[in-house]
Every structure is written in structure tokens, then in C-alpha cells.
Amino acid sequence: MNQRLMPQSFANDTEKLIELILELKKQRNAVILVHNYQRPEMYRIADYIGDSLGLSVKAAETKADIILFCGVRFMAETAKVLSPEKTVLLPTLDAGCSLADMATVEKLEEVKRKYPDAAVASYVNTSADIKAMSDICCTSANAVEIVNSLPNKRVIFLPDKNLGRYVQQHTDKEIILWDGYCFVHDKLNAEILMDFKQRYPDAKVIAHPECKDELLKISDHVCGTGGMAKFAKHDNSKNFIVVTECGMAEKLREDVPEKNFLSFCNVCPYMKSTTLPLVARSLVHNTHEITLPEGIIANARKAIDRMLKFSKNAA
């Protein structure tokens, strides 16, 4: 590539960087996936914008040679599991996830030995290694239905304890909770949210189920990021308080411009670590390619496919 087109030449020029990335995407037959929580400028380079699993499913349906994931590592791993023949790139290794890191293979082996009769339902916010040890995966949107579909009376649910508690309230099964949490959602304060509600009494609260139970109890609707725009579009309210990562309100303003969205949020530094210069560099130099052992891909794929099959049959 000509030196004048190298990413560092455009490091401070957003428009030129976007132009360069779109050109590189064509040259390399790449598809760019952008999670809802990303920086707003990242939406402009996206082929698909959405939640983590939905993006990976979309990418698997394309004829692209390369998947570049603007999200975090576990998402890129899921994309690799569903598209093992494709090159999967993660623009920065800083894009980790503290929630996913709270679930380790060693700990899961220990818990499975303690509860040998329990099924393992792992949230998609886990590494491929954990998915490979699971009976089935779930999203925040289908977690309740997935758990209720299992024949087991006991279910090890990991890694988010807040989502697990939400599931426990909607099932007769015994949920064995994992001591994990998303700090972005877990640190949100119910008392401050109540003050926020009093200031905007006509606004409905949409909260992510990774929040603590005391926040969910004072919310009007609980759903994952994929369901927030759908609820806002169909609800009669004009104003909404969005309780999740800060980037989601920005995305909702784009998706539902006729409504008003107030953000009650924290910022995820992992999600915000991906930038346009890093995307351009990744497309030029193949940084950082996600690779997984064949056995992990095969076993993780089984857990994901079971979820996808259930969701298809339930639709």
C-alpha cells in the first residue's frame, strides 16, 4: 500500500480514516461488525450494527473472507466459532471483558464436579473455552426461555449473577449462580435512578438485565440491547431512560429519532478502546487475528447451535 494511504497518515482526520477503511474493506472482502456500545463514529464503517451474537450470525451468512469485529474479544471468538473458515480480526487486544474473564475453565470444572446433575447454561458473554464446556448458550433476551427448555432441574448459570437472579425469578429450576458481574451495569445505583425518574416522571425506564435487581424492580421494561429499539418504537411513550452502557442511548437516537432517550449509564472502557486508526491498522496488517483450537470450535459450536435451534423452533 502507498505510504500516503497508511493509517497513521490520517490519525487525526476522521473523514479520511473512514474513507480509507471503506476502501480497505472492499479490497480485502471484509465485513465490519460494530457492537451497539461502540463509539458513534464506528457506526459509519459498519456493515452490521447490533448485539454480539446477532452480529456473528450475520457475518457467518456473508461471503466475506475477513470479519473485523468492533466489540470485545469474546465476541470475536464467537464469530470465529460460527465462521471458522474466515479470518477474524480484533482491532485491539485492550478490548477484553472483565465479566467474561470471571468465568475460568478451572472454576467451571470445579462447579461441574460439585453439581454433576446440573446443566451448564453459559451467557454469550463468555470465552470460547467456556462455551465449549457448556450444554447450551443464551443471550440476555432468551436466557429465561433457554433455562426453562432444559430437562435438568438444576442449572449452572454463568457468569453474570444479576442476569442469573433475573432468570431465577422466572423459572422453577434451581439456578446455581456464578459470582460474576458486568461492572458497567453492577455499579449503577437504584437511589440515583429513582431521583432521575422523579425528574422525568413521564419517561419510561428501559434496563438491561445485567443490572442489579433493585434497578430492574423500578424499571418499566427489562431487555437486552437488541430489544430496546423495538420496545421504544412500539411503546406510546415519547421519553425513555436507558439504563445500560452509555453508547446505547446514542444508538437508540439514531434508530428511533422520533423519541427522546435519556442515558442513565456507565462507560465501558473495553468497548471504547476500539478506534478508527486501530481498525485501519488491523485491515492493513491483520492485527489481531483470532485463532482457536479445532476442538474448542467444535464444542462451542454445539452449545451455540443448540441455542439457535431452540430460538428458531420457538419463533
MOQUIGI-V43341 format. One record per backbone hydrogen bond with DSSP energy under -1.0 kcal/mol. CO is the residue of the C=O (numbers start at 1). NH is the residue of the N-H. Records with the same first field share a line. If there is no record, write none. Layout:
CO->NH, NH
This chain:
2->5
3->6
6->9
7->10
10->13
13->17
14->18
15->19
16->20
17->21
18->22
19->23
20->24
21->25
22->26
23->27
24->28
25->30
29->65, 66
31->68
32->47, 48
33->70
34->50
35->38
39->42
40->43
42->45
43->46
48->34
50->36
51->55
52->56
53->57
54->58
55->59
56->60
59->62
65->87
66->31
67->89
68->33
69->71
70->35
72->76
73->77
74->78
75->79
76->80
77->81
78->82
79->83
83->86
87->67
88->290
89->69
92->95
94->96
95->73
97->101
99->102
100->103
104->108
105->109
106->110
107->111
108->112
109->113
110->114
111->115
115->118
119->156
120->135, 136
121->158
122->138
124->126
127->131
128->132
130->133
131->134
136->122
138->124
139->143
142->146
143->147
144->148
145->149
147->150
153->174
154->119
155->176
156->121
158->123
160->164
161->165
162->166
163->167
164->168
165->169
167->170
168->171
174->155
176->157
178->180
180->161
182->186
183->187
185->188
189->193
190->194
191->195
192->196
193->197
194->198
195->199
196->200
200->203
204->241
205->220, 221
206->243
207->223
208->211
212->215, 216
213->217
216->219
221->207
224->227
227->231
228->232
229->233
230->234
231->235
238->260
239->204
240->262
241->206
242->264
243->208
245->248
247->251
248->252
249->253
250->254
251->255
252->256
256->259
260->240
262->242
266->246
268->272
275->279
276->280
277->281
278->282
279->283
280->284
281->285
282->286
288->90
293->297
294->298
295->299
296->300
297->301
298->302
299->303
300->304
301->305
302->306
303->137, 307
304->308
305->309
306->310
307->311
308->312
309->313
310->314
311->315
